[in-house]
Amino acid sequence: MKKEQMIDLYYQMVLIRRLEERGAELYQAGKIGGFMHLYIGQEAVSTGLIAAREPRDRVITAYRDHGVALNCGISANEVMAELLGKATGMSKGKGGSMHMADTTKNMWGGHAIVGGHLPIASGFALGDQYAGNDNVTICMFGDGATNIGYFHEALNLSKIWGLRVLWVCENNQYGMGTAVERASAVDEIRQKAEGYGMKNSAVEGMDVMKVYEAAQEAMNYVRKEGQPYLLEINTYRFRGHSMGDPERYRKQEEVKKWQESDPIGIFNKYLLEKKIATRKQLDDIESRAEEEVAKAVEFAEASPEPELSELFTNIYAE
């Protein structure tokens, strides 16, 4: 990866962190409604993963989707406006936090129903197979989704039909408030692919370069072999499951221990040690990200509410 690309990855990670921090403040101020699930602590996952894709490859994810949207090239203005339910959001203010999508950027949405988007990913890949291309569908989901029927149905079909899907489990150690080991018969989620004879691996998700390299290897396999692959990325969310989470199921000592492996801090140190960037460059990047988020908040707050008639648009395909 070129030096400029690595510096851009750092900017993307910092942008996600700053946007989510401001989003949390706006939520607590009552300016954002509904549910909101923060990506703080998991920035290296989507940043490294999406850096490995080609623009023609689709991305589909669950409801922790703000970071994914930014990585796919959706502007901070549109993301913030959608969070505030404004007409200038990419879903016209009707999707909110859990339904960010822009098909022109091949970001096919956040999805609120746990695991409900996995069969859709298989459908995308089946369509590509019919079209005779070798596009890859990247399907991201949490560890909790691997214990339900959608997961097994989608993986089974992808293997039977030889579909080009990169299944990505973001294992942040908890499905809502339940630890993985309490809900899953196997601690290593990647092992679930063995039942379908599917190639799989796991990678540390707090290091963006490790994620990028693992994703690149997995995507090359999927594209060339015409077979699905399950990549487990072990990570950790520093905040609660959602904004209303009292977090009684984990101790603060555990959270602090994981925060010592802050993905932004790890990458900052890497860029400095490898002399890819100077301290001043990284400071400037952080300032630029803060400025972009401040402008996004200003844009969103000044944007109009959706018209009442919008309730009835885009319900049926034309």
C-alpha positions as CSV (number, residue, x, y, z in Angstrom):
1,M,0.0,0.0,0.0
2,K,1.3,3.5,-0.9
3,K,2.1,6.0,1.7
4,E,-0.7,8.3,0.7
5,Q,-3.2,5.4,1.0
6,M,-2.1,4.6,4.5
7,I,-2.4,8.3,5.6
8,D,-5.9,8.3,4.0
9,L,-6.9,5.2,6.1
10,Y,-5.8,7.1,9.2
11,Y,-8.0,10.0,8.2
12,Q,-11.0,7.7,7.7
13,M,-10.6,6.1,11.1
14,V,-10.3,9.4,12.9
15,L,-13.3,10.8,10.9
16,I,-15.4,7.8,12.0
17,R,-14.4,8.3,15.7
18,R,-15.1,12.1,15.7
19,L,-18.4,11.7,13.9
20,E,-19.6,9.1,16.3
21,E,-18.5,11.1,19.3
22,R,-20.5,14.1,18.1
23,G,-23.4,11.8,17.2
24,A,-23.5,10.5,20.8
25,E,-23.6,14.1,22.1
26,L,-26.4,15.0,19.7
27,Y,-28.3,11.9,20.7
28,Q,-28.1,12.8,24.4
29,A,-29.2,16.3,23.5
30,G,-32.4,14.8,22.0
31,K,-31.5,15.8,18.4
32,I,-31.2,12.1,17.2
33,G,-34.1,9.7,17.7
34,G,-34.6,6.0,17.6
35,F,-31.8,3.5,18.1
36,M,-28.1,4.3,17.5
37,H,-25.2,1.8,17.7
38,L,-21.8,3.3,17.8
39,Y,-18.7,1.9,16.0
40,I,-16.2,3.4,18.4
41,G,-13.4,0.8,18.9
42,Q,-14.1,-1.1,15.7
43,E,-12.9,1.5,13.2
44,A,-10.0,-0.7,12.0
45,V,-12.5,-3.4,10.8
46,S,-14.5,-1.6,8.2
47,T,-11.6,0.7,7.2
48,G,-9.2,-2.1,6.5
49,L,-11.8,-4.3,5.0
50,I,-13.3,-1.8,2.5
51,A,-9.8,-0.6,1.5
52,A,-9.2,-4.1,0.1
53,R,-12.3,-4.1,-2.1
54,E,-12.7,-2.9,-5.7
55,P,-15.4,-0.3,-6.4
56,R,-17.5,-2.9,-8.2
57,D,-17.7,-5.1,-5.1
58,R,-20.9,-4.7,-3.0
59,V,-20.9,-4.0,0.7
60,I,-23.9,-4.9,2.9
61,T,-23.9,-4.7,6.7
62,A,-26.0,-4.7,9.9
63,Y,-27.1,-1.7,12.0
64,R,-23.7,-0.5,13.2
65,D,-23.2,1.1,9.9
66,H,-22.0,4.7,10.2
67,G,-18.4,3.9,9.8
68,V,-19.1,1.5,6.9
69,A,-21.0,4.3,5.1
70,L,-18.0,6.7,5.5
71,N,-15.5,4.1,4.3
72,C,-17.6,3.5,1.2
73,G,-17.4,7.2,0.3
74,I,-20.7,8.6,1.6
75,S,-20.0,12.1,2.9
76,A,-20.0,13.1,6.5
77,N,-22.7,15.7,5.6
78,E,-25.1,12.9,4.4
79,V,-24.3,10.6,7.3
80,M,-24.9,13.3,9.9
81,A,-28.0,14.6,8.2
82,E,-29.4,11.1,8.1
83,L,-28.7,10.6,11.8
84,L,-30.7,13.8,12.5
85,G,-33.5,12.6,10.2
86,K,-33.1,15.4,7.7
87,A,-34.1,15.5,4.0
88,T,-30.4,15.9,2.9
89,G,-29.5,12.5,4.4
90,M,-28.6,9.7,1.9
91,S,-31.9,8.0,2.8
92,K,-33.8,11.4,2.9
93,G,-34.0,11.2,6.6
94,K,-36.3,8.2,6.6
95,G,-33.7,5.5,7.4
96,G,-31.8,7.1,10.3
97,S,-28.9,5.5,12.0
98,M,-29.6,1.8,11.1
99,H,-30.4,2.2,7.4
100,M,-27.6,4.1,5.7
101,A,-27.2,3.1,2.0
102,D,-26.0,4.5,-1.3
103,T,-26.2,2.0,-4.1
104,T,-24.2,4.3,-6.4
105,K,-21.3,3.6,-4.1
106,N,-22.1,-0.1,-3.8
107,M,-23.0,0.4,-0.2
108,W,-26.2,-1.7,0.0
109,G,-27.3,-0.7,3.4
110,G,-27.3,-1.1,7.1
111,H,-30.0,-3.5,8.1
112,A,-31.9,-3.5,11.4
113,I,-33.1,-7.1,11.6
114,V,-30.3,-9.2,13.0
115,G,-29.0,-11.5,10.3
116,G,-31.8,-10.5,7.9
117,H,-29.3,-9.2,5.3
118,L,-27.3,-12.4,4.9
119,P,-29.6,-14.1,2.5
120,I,-29.7,-10.8,0.5
121,A,-25.9,-11.1,0.2
122,S,-26.3,-14.6,-1.3
123,G,-28.9,-13.1,-3.7
124,F,-26.5,-10.4,-4.8
125,A,-23.8,-13.0,-5.5
126,L,-26.2,-15.2,-7.3
127,G,-27.1,-12.3,-9.6
128,D,-23.4,-11.7,-10.3
129,Q,-23.0,-15.4,-11.1
130,Y,-25.9,-15.2,-13.6
131,A,-24.3,-12.0,-15.1
132,G,-21.0,-13.9,-15.6
133,N,-18.8,-11.5,-13.6
134,D,-16.4,-12.0,-10.7
135,N,-17.6,-9.3,-8.4
136,V,-17.4,-10.0,-4.7
137,T,-20.2,-9.3,-2.2
138,I,-18.8,-8.3,1.2
139,C,-21.4,-9.2,3.9
140,M,-20.6,-7.9,7.4
141,F,-22.4,-9.0,10.6
142,G,-22.0,-9.4,14.3
143,D,-21.2,-12.5,16.3
144,G,-24.8,-12.7,17.5
145,A,-26.1,-13.2,14.0
146,T,-24.2,-16.5,13.7
147,N,-26.6,-18.3,16.1
148,I,-29.7,-17.8,13.9
149,G,-31.2,-19.5,10.9
150,Y,-30.4,-16.7,8.4
151,F,-26.7,-17.3,8.9
152,H,-26.8,-21.0,8.3
153,E,-29.1,-20.8,5.3
154,A,-27.1,-18.1,3.6
155,L,-23.7,-19.8,4.2
156,N,-25.1,-23.2,3.0
157,L,-26.5,-21.7,-0.2
158,S,-23.3,-19.8,-0.9
159,K,-21.3,-23.0,-0.7
160,I,-23.7,-25.2,-2.6
161,W,-23.9,-22.7,-5.5
162,G,-20.3,-21.5,-5.4
163,L,-21.2,-17.9,-4.7
164,R,-18.6,-15.1,-4.4
165,V,-19.4,-13.9,-0.9
166,L,-16.9,-12.8,1.7
167,W,-18.7,-13.4,4.9
168,V,-17.2,-11.1,7.6
169,C,-18.0,-11.7,11.3
170,E,-17.2,-8.6,13.4
171,N,-16.8,-10.4,16.6
172,N,-16.9,-7.6,19.2
173,Q,-17.2,-10.2,22.0
174,Y,-20.9,-9.5,22.8
175,G,-24.3,-10.0,21.2
176,M,-26.1,-7.1,22.8
177,G,-25.3,-8.0,26.5
178,T,-24.4,-11.6,26.1
179,A,-20.8,-12.8,25.9
180,V,-19.9,-15.0,22.9
181,E,-19.0,-18.0,25.1
182,R,-22.4,-17.9,26.7
183,A,-24.4,-17.9,23.4
184,S,-22.2,-19.9,21.0
185,A,-21.2,-23.5,21.1
186,V,-17.8,-22.6,19.7
187,D,-15.8,-19.6,20.8
188,E,-14.1,-19.2,17.5
189,I,-16.9,-18.1,15.1
190,R,-14.8,-19.0,12.0
191,Q,-15.2,-22.7,13.0
192,K,-18.8,-22.5,12.0
193,A,-17.7,-22.4,8.4
194,E,-16.2,-25.9,8.7
195,G,-19.7,-27.5,8.8
196,Y,-20.1,-26.2,5.2
197,G,-16.6,-27.2,4.0
198,M,-15.9,-23.4,3.7
199,K,-12.5,-21.9,3.8
200,N,-12.1,-19.6,6.8
201,S,-9.6,-17.7,9.0
202,A,-9.5,-15.2,11.9
203,V,-7.6,-11.9,12.3
204,E,-6.9,-9.3,15.0
205,G,-9.4,-6.5,14.4
206,M,-7.7,-3.7,16.3
207,D,-4.8,-3.4,13.7
208,V,-6.0,-1.9,10.4
209,M,-3.1,-3.2,8.4
210,K,-3.7,-6.8,9.6
211,V,-7.3,-6.4,8.7
212,Y,-6.4,-5.1,5.3
213,E,-4.0,-7.9,4.5
214,A,-6.4,-10.6,5.7
215,A,-9.2,-9.1,3.7
216,Q,-7.1,-8.8,0.6
217,E,-6.1,-12.4,0.8
218,A,-9.7,-13.6,1.4
219,M,-11.1,-11.5,-1.4
220,N,-8.5,-12.8,-3.8
221,Y,-9.5,-16.3,-2.9
222,V,-13.2,-15.6,-3.4
223,R,-12.7,-13.8,-6.7
224,K,-10.3,-16.4,-8.2
225,E,-11.8,-19.6,-6.9
226,G,-15.5,-18.6,-7.2
227,Q,-16.1,-19.8,-3.6
228,P,-17.3,-18.2,-0.4
229,Y,-15.0,-17.5,2.6
230,L,-15.7,-16.7,6.2
231,L,-13.4,-14.2,7.8
232,E,-13.7,-13.6,11.6
233,I,-12.4,-10.2,12.7
234,N,-11.9,-10.0,16.5
235,T,-12.6,-6.6,17.8
236,Y,-14.3,-4.7,20.7
237,R,-16.8,-1.9,21.0
238,F,-15.7,0.7,23.6
239,R,-19.3,1.9,24.1
240,G,-22.5,0.1,24.8
241,H,-24.5,-2.0,22.4
242,S,-26.6,1.0,21.7
243,M,-27.1,4.4,23.3
244,G,-29.5,3.1,25.8
245,D,-27.2,0.3,27.1
246,P,-26.6,0.5,30.9
247,E,-23.6,-1.9,30.4
248,R,-24.1,-4.0,33.5
249,Y,-22.8,-7.1,31.8
250,R,-19.1,-6.2,31.6
251,K,-16.6,-4.6,34.0
252,Q,-14.9,-1.3,33.4
253,E,-11.6,-3.0,33.9
254,E,-12.3,-5.1,30.8
255,V,-13.2,-2.1,28.7
256,K,-10.1,-0.2,29.8
257,K,-7.9,-3.2,29.0
258,W,-9.3,-3.2,25.4
259,Q,-8.9,0.6,25.1
260,E,-5.2,0.1,25.5
261,S,-5.4,-1.5,22.1
262,D,-7.2,1.5,20.6
263,P,-7.0,0.9,16.8
264,I,-6.4,4.6,16.1
265,G,-3.6,4.7,18.6
266,I,-2.0,1.5,17.2
267,F,-2.1,2.9,13.6
268,N,-0.8,6.3,14.8
269,K,2.2,4.5,16.4
270,Y,2.7,2.4,13.2
271,L,2.8,5.4,10.9
272,L,5.3,7.2,13.1
273,E,7.6,4.2,13.6
274,K,7.6,3.4,9.9
275,K,8.2,7.1,9.1
276,I,5.2,7.1,6.9
277,A,3.9,10.3,8.6
278,T,5.2,12.9,11.0
279,R,3.6,13.9,14.2
280,K,2.5,17.2,12.7
281,Q,0.9,15.4,9.7
282,L,-1.1,13.2,12.0
283,D,-2.1,16.2,14.2
284,D,-3.2,18.1,11.0
285,I,-5.3,15.0,9.9
286,E,-7.0,14.9,13.3
287,S,-7.8,18.6,13.1
288,R,-9.1,18.2,9.5
289,A,-11.4,15.4,10.6
290,E,-12.8,17.5,13.5
291,E,-13.4,20.4,11.2
292,E,-15.2,18.1,8.7
293,V,-17.5,16.8,11.4
294,A,-18.2,20.3,12.8
295,K,-19.2,21.3,9.3
296,A,-21.3,18.2,8.9
297,V,-23.2,19.0,12.1
298,E,-23.8,22.6,10.9
299,F,-25.0,21.3,7.6
300,A,-27.3,18.7,9.2
301,E,-28.9,21.1,11.7
302,A,-29.5,23.7,8.9
303,S,-31.1,21.1,6.6
304,P,-34.9,20.9,6.2
305,E,-37.1,18.1,7.7
306,P,-38.5,15.7,5.2
307,E,-41.9,16.8,3.7
308,L,-44.9,14.9,5.0
309,S,-45.5,13.6,1.5
310,E,-42.1,11.7,1.8
311,L,-43.9,9.1,3.9
312,F,-45.5,7.7,0.8
313,T,-42.5,7.9,-1.6
314,N,-40.2,5.0,-2.5
315,I,-42.6,2.4,-1.0
316,Y,-43.1,0.5,-4.2
317,A,-40.7,0.0,-7.1
318,E,-41.8,1.9,-10.2
